[in-house]
Amino acid sequence: MTGGADRRWRRLAALSWWHPAVTGSLRLATAATCVVALIHRLFWGLSSNTIAGENFFAYLTIESNIFFVVVWTISAFDAFHRQTDPRWLVMLRTVALSWTTTAGIVFAFLVWQAGERAIRIDVPWSDQLLHFFLPAFAIVDWAFAAGRRPAPWRVVPIVLAYPLVWAAVTMWRGTLIGWYPYYFLDLRQISGPLEFVLTGGAALGVFAVVSVALVLISRRRYARRGMGVSPSPRRP
């Protein structure tokens, strides 16, 4: 590493005293914003008759964002007390961010596909926050906030397990009530089993790519150790 880059790294380390308070406050604000968006999405769906109350929690986006709120709230309070995330919290953050980011990417694809099929999908501001803005902000936190350990590779199969279990339960429930949260799960709205398999496989592939990318990002900073630069000291 060049001398200039080394000096910049040391200056950032010298400023780490303010980071826990800033990081914790931003994460709390992110979690609170997510709660507001979830509440608005519930009442918007009920008032517009786009969902029944018992189906609100059947959406992958809703479930993943509820988990996101819990994890980001925990990580916020943890950031107030220490500068280095514990390993279990790094795993939870990786999983939560993988799910919410993938949900946003898949949702954008579904909205585009629905337009091509003349299927109406309204996107209120709460959906925009849940699917696009909050995941984007959380990725910035993931990439640049101090104190994050490298995420272990074993989180990737954990990330993939959730959509598989969710899909199995959703398909079983759909056969009972005749309702599916996303059109491509309903064989009556698509061309057949092949489209179902291809679309589901593509979505699962996005989960895999996103989780792998987040693990790689988390390990970027620690590559500096092999270049002769030690990270800033952390409080336990």
Contacts in CASP RR format, 6 or more apart in sequence:
PFRMAT RR
TARGET T0000
AUTHOR 0000-0000-0000
METHOD contacts of the structure
MODEL  1
MTGGADRRWRRLAALSWWHPAVTGSLRLATAATCVVALIHRLFWGLSSNT
IAGENFFAYLTIESNIFFVVVWTISAFDAFHRQTDPRWLVMLRTVALSWT
TTAGIVFAFLVWQAGERAIRIDVPWSDQLLHFFLPAFAIVDWAFAAGRRP
APWRVVPIVLAYPLVWAAVTMWRGTLIGWYPYYFLDLRQISGPLEFVLTG
GAALGVFAVVSVALVLISRRRYARRGMGVSPSPRRP
1 9 0 8 1.000
1 224 0 8 1.000
1 227 0 8 1.000
1 228 0 8 1.000
1 229 0 8 1.000
6 229 0 8 1.000
9 224 0 8 1.000
9 229 0 8 1.000
12 146 0 8 1.000
12 232 0 8 1.000
13 231 0 8 1.000
13 232 0 8 1.000
13 233 0 8 1.000
14 232 0 8 1.000
16 83 0 8 1.000
16 146 0 8 1.000
16 232 0 8 1.000
19 83 0 8 1.000
19 145 0 8 1.000
19 146 0 8 1.000
19 147 0 8 1.000
20 79 0 8 1.000
20 80 0 8 1.000
20 81 0 8 1.000
20 82 0 8 1.000
20 83 0 8 1.000
21 80 0 8 1.000
23 76 0 8 1.000
23 79 0 8 1.000
23 141 0 8 1.000
23 145 0 8 1.000
23 146 0 8 1.000
24 75 0 8 1.000
24 76 0 8 1.000
24 77 0 8 1.000
24 79 0 8 1.000
24 80 0 8 1.000
25 76 0 8 1.000
26 76 0 8 1.000
26 141 0 8 1.000
27 72 0 8 1.000
27 73 0 8 1.000
27 75 0 8 1.000
27 76 0 8 1.000
27 79 0 8 1.000
27 141 0 8 1.000
28 72 0 8 1.000
28 73 0 8 1.000
28 76 0 8 1.000
28 77 0 8 1.000
30 72 0 8 1.000
30 134 0 8 1.000
30 137 0 8 1.000
30 138 0 8 1.000
30 141 0 8 1.000
31 68 0 8 1.000
31 69 0 8 1.000
31 72 0 8 1.000
31 73 0 8 1.000
31 76 0 8 1.000
33 129 0 8 1.000
33 134 0 8 1.000
34 65 0 8 1.000
34 68 0 8 1.000
34 69 0 8 1.000
34 72 0 8 1.000
34 129 0 8 1.000
34 130 0 8 1.000
34 134 0 8 1.000
35 69 0 8 1.000
36 126 0 8 1.000
37 65 0 8 1.000
37 125 0 8 1.000
37 126 0 8 1.000
37 129 0 8 1.000
37 130 0 8 1.000
37 134 0 8 1.000
38 62 0 8 1.000
38 65 0 8 1.000
38 66 0 8 1.000
38 69 0 8 1.000
38 126 0 8 1.000
38 130 0 8 1.000
40 124 0 8 1.000
40 125 0 8 1.000
40 126 0 8 1.000
41 62 0 8 1.000
41 124 0 8 1.000
41 126 0 8 1.000
41 127 0 8 1.000
41 130 0 8 1.000
42 53 0 8 1.000
42 56 0 8 1.000
44 50 0 8 1.000
44 124 0 8 1.000
44 126 0 8 1.000
45 51 0 8 1.000
45 56 0 8 1.000
46 53 0 8 1.000
48 122 0 8 1.000
50 122 0 8 1.000
52 179 0 8 1.000
55 179 0 8 1.000
55 181 0 8 1.000
56 62 0 8 1.000
57 63 0 8 1.000
57 66 0 8 1.000
58 170 0 8 1.000
58 173 0 8 1.000
58 181 0 8 1.000
59 181 0 8 1.000
60 99 0 8 1.000
60 103 0 8 1.000
60 163 0 8 1.000
60 166 0 8 1.000
60 181 0 8 1.000
60 182 0 8 1.000
61 100 0 8 1.000
61 103 0 8 1.000
61 104 0 8 1.000
61 107 0 8 1.000
61 127 0 8 1.000
61 130 0 8 1.000
61 131 0 8 1.000
63 166 0 8 1.000
64 96 0 8 1.000
64 99 0 8 1.000
64 100 0 8 1.000
64 103 0 8 1.000
64 162 0 8 1.000
65 100 0 8 1.000
65 103 0 8 1.000
65 130 0 8 1.000
65 134 0 8 1.000
67 95 0 8 1.000
67 96 0 8 1.000
67 99 0 8 1.000
68 96 0 8 1.000
68 97 0 8 1.000
68 99 0 8 1.000
68 100 0 8 1.000
68 134 0 8 1.000
68 138 0 8 1.000
71 89 0 8 1.000
71 92 0 8 1.000
71 93 0 8 1.000
71 95 0 8 1.000
71 96 0 8 1.000
72 93 0 8 1.000
72 96 0 8 1.000
72 138 0 8 1.000
74 89 0 8 1.000
74 92 0 8 1.000
75 85 0 8 1.000
75 89 0 8 1.000
75 92 0 8 1.000
75 93 0 8 1.000
78 85 0 8 1.000
78 86 0 8 1.000
78 89 0 8 1.000
79 85 0 8 1.000
82 234 0 8 1.000
82 235 0 8 1.000
82 236 0 8 1.000
83 146 0 8 1.000
83 147 0 8 1.000
83 234 0 8 1.000
83 235 0 8 1.000
84 147 0 8 1.000
84 149 0 8 1.000
84 234 0 8 1.000
84 235 0 8 1.000
84 236 0 8 1.000
85 93 0 8 1.000
85 147 0 8 1.000
85 148 0 8 1.000
85 149 0 8 1.000
86 149 0 8 1.000
87 149 0 8 1.000
87 152 0 8 1.000
90 148 0 8 1.000
90 149 0 8 1.000
90 150 0 8 1.000
90 151 0 8 1.000
90 152 0 8 1.000
90 218 0 8 1.000
91 151 0 8 1.000
91 152 0 8 1.000
91 155 0 8 1.000
91 158 0 8 1.000
93 142 0 8 1.000
93 148 0 8 1.000
93 151 0 8 1.000
94 151 0 8 1.000
94 155 0 8 1.000
94 159 0 8 1.000
94 211 0 8 1.000
94 214 0 8 1.000
94 215 0 8 1.000
94 218 0 8 1.000
95 155 0 8 1.000
95 158 0 8 1.000
95 159 0 8 1.000
95 162 0 8 1.000
95 211 0 8 1.000
97 135 0 8 1.000
97 138 0 8 1.000
97 139 0 8 1.000
97 142 0 8 1.000
97 214 0 8 1.000
98 155 0 8 1.000
98 159 0 8 1.000
98 207 0 8 1.000
98 210 0 8 1.000
98 211 0 8 1.000
98 214 0 8 1.000
99 159 0 8 1.000
99 162 0 8 1.000
99 207 0 8 1.000
100 130 0 8 1.000
100 134 0 8 1.000
100 135 0 8 1.000
100 138 0 8 1.000
101 135 0 8 1.000
101 138 0 8 1.000
101 139 0 8 1.000
101 210 0 8 1.000
101 214 0 8 1.000
102 163 0 8 1.000
102 203 0 8 1.000
102 206 0 8 1.000
102 207 0 8 1.000
102 210 0 8 1.000
103 130 0 8 1.000
103 131 0 8 1.000
103 135 0 8 1.000
104 130 0 8 1.000
104 131 0 8 1.000
104 132 0 8 1.000
104 135 0 8 1.000
105 206 0 8 1.000
105 210 0 8 1.000
106 203 0 8 1.000
106 206 0 8 1.000
107 127 0 8 1.000
107 131 0 8 1.000
108 131 0 8 1.000
108 132 0 8 1.000
110 121 0 8 1.000
110 182 0 8 1.000
110 183 0 8 1.000
110 184 0 8 1.000
111 121 0 8 1.000
111 123 0 8 1.000
113 184 0 8 1.000
114 120 0 8 1.000
114 121 0 8 1.000
114 183 0 8 1.000
115 121 0 8 1.000
117 183 0 8 1.000
119 183 0 8 1.000
119 189 0 8 1.000
139 214 0 8 1.000
142 148 0 8 1.000
142 214 0 8 1.000
142 217 0 8 1.000
142 218 0 8 1.000
143 217 0 8 1.000
143 220 0 8 1.000
146 232 0 8 1.000
147 234 0 8 1.000
148 218 0 8 1.000
148 221 0 8 1.000
149 218 0 8 1.000
150 215 0 8 1.000
150 218 0 8 1.000
150 219 0 8 1.000
150 221 0 8 1.000
150 222 0 8 1.000
151 214 0 8 1.000
151 215 0 8 1.000
151 218 0 8 1.000
151 219 0 8 1.000
152 215 0 8 1.000
153 215 0 8 1.000
155 211 0 8 1.000
155 215 0 8 1.000
156 208 0 8 1.000
156 211 0 8 1.000
156 212 0 8 1.000
156 215 0 8 1.000
159 207 0 8 1.000
159 208 0 8 1.000
159 210 0 8 1.000
159 211 0 8 1.000
160 204 0 8 1.000
160 207 0 8 1.000
160 208 0 8 1.000
160 211 0 8 1.000
163 203 0 8 1.000
163 204 0 8 1.000
163 207 0 8 1.000
164 204 0 8 1.000
167 185 0 8 1.000
167 200 0 8 1.000
170 180 0 8 1.000
170 181 0 8 1.000
170 185 0 8 1.000
171 180 0 8 1.000
171 185 0 8 1.000
174 180 0 8 1.000
174 185 0 8 1.000
180 186 0 8 1.000
183 189 0 8 1.000
183 190 0 8 1.000
184 190 0 8 1.000
184 195 0 8 1.000
184 196 0 8 1.000
184 199 0 8 1.000
184 200 0 8 1.000
185 196 0 8 1.000
187 193 0 8 1.000
187 196 0 8 1.000
190 196 0 8 1.000
190 199 0 8 1.000
221 231 0 8 1.000
222 231 0 8 1.000
224 230 0 8 1.000
224 231 0 8 1.000
225 231 0 8 1.000
END
